[in-house]
Amino acid sequence: MKYLPLLWANLTRRKTRILFTLLSVIFAFLLFGVLFAMRQAFTLGANLAGADRLVTMSAVSLVNSLPISYGERIATVKGVQEVAGEDWVGGYFRDPRNPIFAMAVQARRFLDIHRDYQLAPRQKRAWLADKRGVIVGKGLAKQYGWKLGQQVPLRSNIWRDANGNSTWIVNIDGIFSTREGQDSQLLMHYEYLNDTRAYEKDTVSFFVLKIADSQLAGEVGQSVDALFANSPDETRTATEKAFVQGFASQFGDIGAIVTAVVSAVLFTMLLVTANTMAQSVRERTNELAVLKALGFSNRKLAFMVLTESLLVTVSGGFIGLVLAYALIGSLGFFAGALLEFLPGLFIPAISTLLGMGLTLVLGILAGLLPAVHAMRVSVITALREA
């Protein structure tokens, strides 16, 4: 601590230069946080997918619907324990800029298949008995301040009723909790949507299957697809993880893209910071020689230079990550449909730890050569040239 005034004086010697260097570090880690949140959003569903669940969708495309009657035939396949149809709602609250990840599901079957959705018994009974009822995740309820028993207007950018109305009035019967990143969903009764919409009746977007043995997923999937081969609505069945990965792959290899962009940004930041530290040390050659003459050891000078470098990268990285958290928290107003299909948009704790670890590594790397230069300063030569 006794050297802090000296460190601060050295850092602020060229205020404009250090300010722009700090801004480059802040921007780099702001981008780091945002990109890793996007990566999390695209991969979270695959990471949390159940090993004993399959998804059956249209062989043509996910946007093509399947007859709800397919569910009864799928249930007859050996190894299938439960089948539930699900339909995209395309929901939003009051304004399209407030998208909601809303699904119309066969409620009882859905809860039997997805045991990770934790719902109080009383709320479960209320939902199952209320055709207009919905259950919402804790995160979504907190976002809009929804309470149990409240009626809310759920609007859809996909469906209309016979009168051309796009609003469904629903009752909040339950607030569920589940794993991180999956608590921003709304689940309504499929029957309510299906009975009131004006078109595409008795169809679903896909079916979720619970199977007895995850080791037989491939065989079960082939058997399901064989049922509908050469029919007007052929199917493609895959594991839930493959289904989510396939959806994410439509946007490209997110992992590779994020890694490439972050690597380029951090490498550029390293060069900028290293250049700043190198210039700072060269400008202070005479001062370093004086410090050595006063008894400062080579190790102490190197430590001081590395500390200056770390102060820039760690403080800049911390500010950048804080800004990333703030930006991701407000991204719902701008991301629109992306958040509807990818609700798990948040910065995971492991990425935050990785980011802070990188601030230390980059700080050391940026200050390493200047620190070596400080150690090699010759007192006699530097003072003679002064």
WOSUL-V441473 format. One record per residue. N is the residue number from 1. RES is the residue in one small letter. PHI is phi as a letter, one per 30 degrees, with the letter a starting at -180 (NA if undefined). OMEGA is omega in whole degrees, 0 to 359 (NA if undefined). D_FIRST is the distance of its C-alpha to the first C-alpha in whole Angstrom. Layout:
N_RES_PHI_OMEGA_D_FIRST, N_RES_PHI_OMEGA_D_FIRST
This chain:
1_m_NA_184_0, 2_k_d_179_4, 3_y_c_184_5, 4_l_d_177_5, 5_p_e_179_8, 6_l_d_179_10, 7_l_d_181_10, 8_w_d_179_11, 9_a_d_179_14, 10_n_d_181_15, 11_l_d_184_15, 12_t_c_179_17, 13_r_d_177_19, 14_r_c_189_22, 15_k_d_181_22, 16_t_d_182_25, 17_r_d_182_25, 18_i_d_178_21, 19_l_d_180_23, 20_f_d_176_26, 21_t_d_179_24, 22_l_d_179_22, 23_l_d_178_25, 24_s_d_178_27, 25_v_d_179_24, 26_i_e_181_25, 27_f_d_181_29, 28_a_d_183_29, 29_f_d_169_27, 30_l_d_178_29, 31_l_d_177_32, 32_f_e_182_31, 33_g_d_182_31, 34_v_d_182_34, 35_l_d_179_36, 36_f_d_174_35, 37_a_d_177_36, 38_m_d_177_40, 39_r_d_179_40, 40_q_d_181_39, 41_a_d_182_42, 42_f_d_185_44, 43_t_c_185_44, 44_l_d_181_43, 45_g_e_179_47, 46_a_d_180_48, 47_n_d_182_45, 48_l_c_183_46, 49_a_d_180_50, 50_g_d_180_52, 51_a_d_182_54, 52_d_c_179_57, 53_r_b_175_57, 54_l_c_177_59, 55_v_b_177_60, 56_t_c_181_63, 57_m_b_177_63, 58_s_d_179_66, 59_a_d_181_66, 60_v_d_183_67, 61_s_a_178_63, 62_l_d_181_61, 63_v_d_176_62, 64_n_d_182_66, 65_s_d_176_67, 66_l_b_177_69, 67_p_d_179_72, 68_i_d_180_70, 69_s_d_178_73, 70_y_d_183_72, 71_g_e_180_70, 72_e_d_180_73, 73_r_d_179_74, 74_i_d_182_70, 75_a_d_181_70, 76_t_d_182_73, 77_v_d_180_71, 78_k_d_180_71, 79_g_j_179_67, 80_v_d_181_67, 81_q_c_183_66, 82_e_a_179_65, 83_v_b_178_65, 84_a_b_176_63, 85_g_d_178_64, 86_e_b_182_61, 87_d_b_174_61, 88_w_d_177_59, 89_v_c_184_59, 90_g_i_190_57, 91_g_d_170_56, 92_y_a_183_54, 93_f_c_176_53, 94_r_i_184_55, 95_d_b_179_54, 96_p_e_178_53, 97_r_d_176_50, 98_n_c_184_49, 99_p_d_178_50, 100_i_b_175_51, 101_f_d_186_51, 102_a_c_178_54, 103_m_b_171_57, 104_a_c_188_60, 105_v_b_171_61, 106_q_d_199_64, 107_a_e_185_62, 108_r_d_180_63, 109_r_d_179_63, 110_f_e_182_59, 111_l_d_177_58, 112_d_d_182_60, 113_i_d_184_58, 114_h_c_182_55, 115_r_d_182_54, 116_d_d_176_50, 117_y_d_185_51, 118_q_c_184_50, 119_l_b_180_53, 120_a_e_182_54, 121_p_e_181_57, 122_r_d_179_59, 123_q_d_178_57, 124_k_d_180_58, 125_r_d_180_62, 126_a_d_181_62, 127_w_d_182_61, 128_l_d_182_63, 129_a_c_186_66, 130_d_c_182_65, 131_k_d_180_66, 132_r_d_184_64, 133_g_d_174_61, 134_v_b_168_58, 135_i_c_184_55, 136_v_b_177_51, 137_g_d_181_48, 138_k_e_181_45, 139_g_d_180_43, 140_l_d_179_46, 141_a_d_180_47, 142_k_d_182_44, 143_q_e_183_44, 144_y_c_178_47, 145_g_i_181_47, 146_w_d_180_50, 147_k_b_176_51, 148_l_e_179_54, 149_g_i_182_57, 150_q_d_173_56, 151_q_c_181_59, 152_v_b_176_57, 153_p_d_176_59, 154_l_c_181_58, 155_r_c_183_59, 156_s_b_174_60, 157_n_c_178_60, 158_i_c_192_62, 159_w_c_173_65, 160_r_b_175_67, 161_d_d_184_70, 162_a_d_180_74, 163_n_c_181_73, 164_g_i_181_70, 165_n_d_181_68, 166_s_c_183_64, 167_t_c_175_63, 168_w_c_178_63, 169_i_d_184_62, 170_v_b_179_61, 171_n_c_179_60, 172_i_d_182_56, 173_d_c_183_57, 174_g_a_175_54, 175_i_b_186_51, 176_f_c_173_50, 177_s_b_177_46, 178_t_a_185_46, 179_r_d_186_43, 180_e_e_178_40, 181_g_i_181_41, 182_q_c_184_45, 183_d_c_179_45, 184_s_c_182_46, 185_q_c_171_50, 186_l_b_180_53, 187_l_c_178_56, 188_m_c_179_59, 189_h_d_177_63, 190_y_d_183_65, 191_e_d_180_68, 192_y_d_179_67, 193_l_d_186_66, 194_n_d_182_69, 195_d_d_187_71, 196_t_c_181_70, 197_r_d_189_69, 198_a_d_185_72, 199_y_a_181_72, 200_e_h_179_71, 201_k_d_177_72, 202_d_h_174_72, 203_t_b_176_69, 204_v_b_178_66, 205_s_d_180_63, 206_f_a_175_62, 207_f_c_173_63, 208_v_c_184_60, 209_l_c_171_62, 210_k_c_184_61, 211_i_c_184_62, 212_a_d_185_63, 213_d_b_181_62, 214_s_d_179_59, 215_q_d_182_60, 216_l_c_184_63, 217_a_e_181_62, 218_g_d_181_63, 219_e_d_180_67, 220_v_d_179_66, 221_g_d_178_65, 222_q_d_180_68, 223_s_d_179_71, 224_v_d_182_69, 225_d_d_179_70, 226_a_d_179_73, 227_l_d_188_74, 228_f_c_178_74, 229_a_d_179_75, 230_n_i_176_77, 231_s_c_178_77, 232_p_d_181_76, 233_d_b_178_73, 234_e_d_185_71, 235_t_b_172_68, 236_r_b_183_65, 237_t_c_179_63, 238_a_b_176_60, 239_t_d_180_57, 240_e_e_180_55, 241_k_d_179_52, 242_a_d_179_54, 243_f_d_180_55, 244_v_d_179_52, 245_q_d_179_51, 246_g_d_177_54, 247_f_d_181_53, 248_a_d_183_50, 249_s_d_177_51, 250_q_d_179_53, 251_f_c_181_50, 252_g_j_179_49, 253_d_d_187_47, 254_i_d_181_44, 255_g_d_181_42, 256_a_d_181_42, 257_i_d_181_42, 258_v_d_181_39, 259_t_d_181_37, 260_a_d_182_39, 261_v_d_181_37, 262_v_d_179_34, 263_s_d_181_34, 264_a_d_182_35, 265_v_d_181_32, 266_l_d_178_29, 267_f_d_177_31, 268_t_d_178_31, 269_m_d_179_27, 270_l_d_180_26, 271_l_d_180_28, 272_v_d_181_27, 273_t_d_179_23, 274_a_d_179_24, 275_n_d_178_26, 276_t_d_181_23, 277_m_d_180_21, 278_a_d_178_24, 279_q_d_181_25, 280_s_d_181_21, 281_v_d_179_21, 282_r_d_180_24, 283_e_d_185_24, 284_r_c_182_21, 285_t_e_181_23, 286_n_d_180_24, 287_e_d_177_20, 288_l_d_178_19, 289_a_d_178_22, 290_v_d_179_21, 291_l_d_177_17, 292_k_d_179_20, 293_a_d_179_22, 294_l_d_175_19, 295_g_j_177_18, 296_f_d_180_16, 297_s_d_177_17, 298_n_e_180_19, 299_r_d_182_17, 300_k_d_178_13, 301_l_d_179_15, 302_a_d_179_16, 303_f_d_180_13, 304_m_d_180_11, 305_v_d_178_15, 306_l_d_179_15, 307_t_d_177_12, 308_e_e_180_13, 309_s_d_180_16, 310_l_d_178_15, 311_l_e_180_13, 312_v_d_185_17, 313_t_d_182_19, 314_v_d_180_17, 315_s_d_178_17, 316_g_d_179_20, 317_g_d_180_22, 318_f_d_179_21, 319_i_d_180_22, 320_g_d_180_25, 321_l_d_177_26, 322_v_d_178_26, 323_l_d_178_28, 324_a_d_177_30, 325_y_d_181_31, 326_a_d_181_32, 327_l_d_180_34, 328_i_d_179_36, 329_g_d_181_36, 330_s_c_186_38, 331_l_d_180_40, 332_g_e_181_43, 333_f_d_186_44, 334_f_b_189_45, 335_a_d_173_45, 336_g_h_187_49, 337_a_d_180_51, 338_l_e_181_48, 339_l_d_179_46, 340_e_d_183_50, 341_f_c_181_50, 342_l_b_186_47, 343_p_d_186_45, 344_g_d_183_42, 345_l_c_177_40, 346_f_a_179_36, 347_i_c_181_33, 348_p_d_182_33, 349_a_e_182_30, 350_i_d_178_31, 351_s_d_177_30, 352_t_d_178_27, 353_l_d_178_26, 354_l_d_180_27, 355_g_d_180_26, 356_m_d_176_22, 357_g_d_179_23, 358_l_d_177_24, 359_t_d_178_21, 360_l_d_181_19, 361_v_d_182_22, 362_l_d_177_23, 363_g_d_179_19, 364_i_d_180_19, 365_l_d_181_23, 366_a_d_183_22, 367_g_c_186_20, 368_l_d_181_22, 369_l_d_175_24, 370_p_e_178_22, 371_a_d_177_19, 372_v_d_178_23, 373_h_d_180_24, 374_a_d_180_21, 375_m_d_185_21, 376_r_d_180_25, 377_v_d_178_25, 378_s_c_183_27, 379_v_d_183_26, 380_i_d_182_30, 381_t_d_183_31, 382_a_d_181_28, 383_l_d_178_28, 384_r_d_180_32, 385_e_d_179_32, 386_a_d_NA_30
